[in-house]
């Protein structure tokens, strides 16, 4: 039977102790340390090299900022965010920094244990995965720098002809940019595109 080692870093002692106690009661888990801040996380990663390092997003020193350092310090340790935050941007920021998974507080002990077991492949709780997928669907494709310049001038009320003059481009080039802009923003016309751009800016 494989043994899984974990360390929990959270500035709320009762929560931290509860997580560790719950995991230690599962037969194939061994808790090898705990801490309250980013410095503790670094020390735990270096000294114990646990299979999983559970970090809180809002702990002192910053949970998100602590990810990169711990990934670099102990590459074999998988960082799993265990937090109350259900903000999609926070999840995305954590994954970009190198977190292997993201779990929202409220998950049961066995669910958390399963997340740790599967974290090598990357784990995100189902509710957060759904939020990310919906967020990506809701967000329009990014505009290029030139398209951004064009839509900003549209929002100022300029015609394609005047935009072309302002940007020193041919009018047909501006028309091409506008076709791309309408498609990316999901707009039916220039006015709607400008409104959507302003709302999202």
C-alpha positions in Angstrom: 0.0 0.0 0.0 1.3 3.4 -0.9 1.7 6.0 1.8 0.9 9.7 1.0 2.5 12.5 3.0 1.0 15.9 3.3 1.6 19.2 5.1 -1.1 21.9 5.6 -0.3 25.7 5.8 -3.2 27.9 6.9 -3.3 30.8 9.4 -6.5 29.4 11.1 -5.2 26.9 13.7 -8.6 25.1 14.2 -9.1 24.6 10.5 -5.5 23.5 10.0 -5.6 21.0 12.8 -8.9 19.7 11.6 -7.6 19.0 8.2 -4.5 17.3 9.5 -6.5 15.2 12.0 -9.0 14.1 9.3 -6.2 13.1 6.9 -4.2 11.3 9.6 -7.3 9.1 10.3 -7.1 7.8 6.7 -4.9 4.7 6.7 -2.7 5.5 3.8 -2.0 9.1 4.8 0.8 10.5 7.0 0.8 14.2 8.0 4.4 15.4 8.2 4.0 19.0 9.3 1.9 22.2 9.4 2.4 25.9 9.3 0.7 29.3 9.3 2.4 31.4 6.6 4.5 31.5 3.4 7.7 31.1 5.3 6.4 28.0 7.0 5.4 26.6 3.7 8.9 27.0 2.3 10.4 25.4 5.4 8.1 22.4 5.2 8.7 21.9 1.5 12.5 21.9 2.1 12.7 19.8 5.2 9.9 17.2 4.7 9.4 17.2 0.9 5.7 16.0 1.3 3.8 14.5 -1.6 1.3 17.3 -1.2 1.6 20.8 0.3 -1.8 22.3 1.1 -1.8 26.1 0.9 -4.4 28.7 1.9 -4.8 31.5 -0.6 -5.1 34.3 2.0 -2.5 33.2 4.5 0.2 35.7 5.6 2.8 36.1 2.9 0.3 35.2 0.3 -0.6 31.7 -0.8 -0.5 32.5 -4.5 2.9 34.1 -4.2 4.2 31.1 -2.2 3.4 28.7 -5.0 6.3 29.4 -7.3 8.9 29.3 -4.6 7.7 26.0 -3.3 7.4 24.5 -6.7 11.0 25.5 -7.4 12.2 24.5 -3.9 10.6 21.0 -4.0 9.5 20.0 -7.6 8.3 16.6 -6.5 5.9 18.1 -4.0 2.5 19.0 -5.5 1.0 22.2 -4.3 -2.7 21.9 -3.7 -4.7 25.1 -2.9 -7.2 24.5 -0.1 -9.2 27.7 0.3 -12.5 29.4 0.8 -12.0 31.5 -2.4 -14.3 30.5 -5.3 -13.0 33.3 -7.5 -12.2 32.0 -11.0 -9.3 34.5 -11.4 -7.8 33.3 -8.2 -7.9 29.7 -9.4 -6.4 30.6 -12.8 -3.6 32.6 -11.0 -2.8 29.6 -8.8 -2.6 27.3 -11.8 -0.4 29.7 -13.7 2.0 29.9 -10.7 2.3 26.1 -10.7 -0.4 24.8 -8.4 -1.3 21.2 -9.3 -4.8 21.5 -7.9 -7.5 23.6 -6.3 -10.0 22.6 -3.6 -12.6 24.7 -2.0 -13.1 24.5 1.8 -16.1 22.3 2.7 -14.8 19.2 0.9 -14.9 16.0 3.1 -11.8 14.3 4.3 -12.1 11.4 1.9 -12.7 13.8 -1.0 -9.6 15.7 0.0 -7.6 12.5 0.2 -8.8 11.5 -3.3 -7.8 14.9 -4.6 -4.3 14.5 -3.1 -4.0 11.0 -4.7 -4.9 12.3 -8.1 -3.2 15.6 -7.9 -0.3 14.4 -10.0 -2.6 14.7 -12.9 -4.0 18.0 -11.7 -7.1 18.3 -9.6 -9.7 21.0 -9.6 -12.9 20.5 -7.6 -15.9 19.9 -9.9 -17.7 23.2 -8.9 -14.7 25.3 -9.7 -14.0 23.4 -12.9 -17.5 24.3 -14.1 -16.9 27.9 -13.2 -13.7 28.1 -15.1 -15.2 26.5 -18.2 -18.1 28.9 -18.1 -15.8 31.8 -17.6 -13.7 30.8 -20.6 -16.9 30.6 -22.6 -18.1 34.0 -21.5 -14.8 35.8 -22.3 -14.3 36.9 -25.8 -11.2 36.1 -27.7 -8.4 38.6 -27.1 -8.1 41.5 -29.6 -4.8 42.2 -31.2 -3.0 45.5 -30.5 -4.2 46.9 -33.8 -7.8 45.7 -33.3 -7.7 47.3 -29.9 -6.7 50.6 -31.4 -9.4 50.3 -33.9 -12.3 49.5 -31.5 -11.2 52.4 -29.2 -11.5 54.8 -32.1 -14.9 53.3 -33.0 -15.9 53.9 -29.4 -14.9 57.6 -30.0 -17.3 57.7 -32.9 -14.8 57.6 -35.8 -15.7 56.0 -39.2 -13.6 53.4 -40.9 -12.2 56.1 -43.2 -11.2 58.3 -40.3 -9.8 55.4 -38.4 -7.7 54.5 -41.4 -6.3 58.0 -41.5 -5.6 58.1 -37.8 -3.7 54.7 -37.9 -2.1 55.4 -41.3 -3.7 52.3 -42.8 -5.9 51.5 -45.8 -9.6 51.6 -45.3 -10.0 48.0 -46.5 -7.5 47.0 -43.7 -9.7 48.6 -41.1 -12.7 46.8 -42.6 -10.9 43.5 -42.1 -10.1 44.4 -38.6 -13.7 45.3 -37.9 -14.8 41.9 -39.2 -12.4 40.2 -36.8 -13.5 42.5 -33.9 -17.2 41.8 -34.5 -16.5 38.1 -34.5 -14.4 38.1 -31.4 -16.8 40.3 -29.4 -19.9 38.5 -30.7 -21.3 41.8 -31.8 -23.8 42.4 -34.7 -22.6 45.9 -35.5 -20.0 48.5 -34.7 -22.1 50.2 -32.0 -22.7 46.9 -30.2 -19.0 46.1 -30.5 -18.0 49.4 -29.0 -20.4 48.9 -26.1 -19.2 45.4 -25.4 -15.6 46.6 -25.5 -16.3 49.4 -23.1 -18.1 47.1 -20.7 -15.2 44.6 -20.7 -12.4 47.2 -20.6 
